[in-house]
Amino acid sequence: MNKNEFESVISELKQWGNVSSSVLYFEKKVCLMNNWPYAEIWSPDNDQKFMIWSGHWSNNEEYFEKYSKFSSFFKFSKGIGLIGQVWQQKKLLWINDLYNDKNFLRADLAIKCKLNSAISFPIIHNEKVILILCFFLEKISEVDINRAEEIFSYSQEVGEIIQKFNINNEI
């Protein structure tokens, strides 16, 4: 993934007309550009007390179906789990080894799906986390971290684009 490719994705993102479609498109494009097999979308509940599972993309729906369903039952408050930490700290975080990270609550099933590492970052609008994206992969490399940092650098811009679609309070 180079900067021009990612800026093209941002430009295309502006063409979508609603939050759900635009976020799924963004998540899918990021995964495909980086060869990351599975990603989740998390959004705040109406009371802003928990992040709830809001969807996913994977390169193999059948293979990741069980993990996706399992994840959909979770919710995270600020500071709890990777999702809660990203929400609280408003920054890019990653876990190299999910199995040995005591704060990652879904490790057993993730490992069975060969999802050994995770990269997660918030999408921010007006200093508020409006979404959290979490990408899973077999093993994080320095290249993956650099790519994630570059993508995260667009978090505010992506947040502004998505917020414009939020006419019906979808987020």
HELIX and SHEET records of a PDB file:
HELIX    1   1 LYS A    3  LEU A   13  1                                  11    
HELIX    2   2 VAL A   19  ASN A   34  1                                  16    
HELIX    3   3 GLU A   61  SER A   71  1                                  11    
HELIX    4   4 GLY A   81  GLN A   89  1                                   9    
HELIX    5   5 LEU A   98  ASN A  100  5                                   3    
HELIX    6   6 ALA A  107  LYS A  112  1                                   6    
HELIX    7   7 GLU A  142  PHE A  152  1                                  11    
HELIX    8   8 SER A  155  LYS A  164  1                                  10    
HELIX    9   9 ASN A  166  ASN A  168  5                                   3    
SHEET    1   A 6 LYS A  75  PHE A  76  0                                        
SHEET    2   A 6 MET A  51  SER A  58 -1                                        
SHEET    3   A 6 TYR A  38  PRO A  44 -1                                        
SHEET    4   A 6 LYS A 128  LEU A 137 -1                                        
SHEET    5   A 6 SER A 117  HIS A 125 -1                                        
SHEET    6   A 6 LEU A  93  ILE A  95 -1                                        
END                                                                             
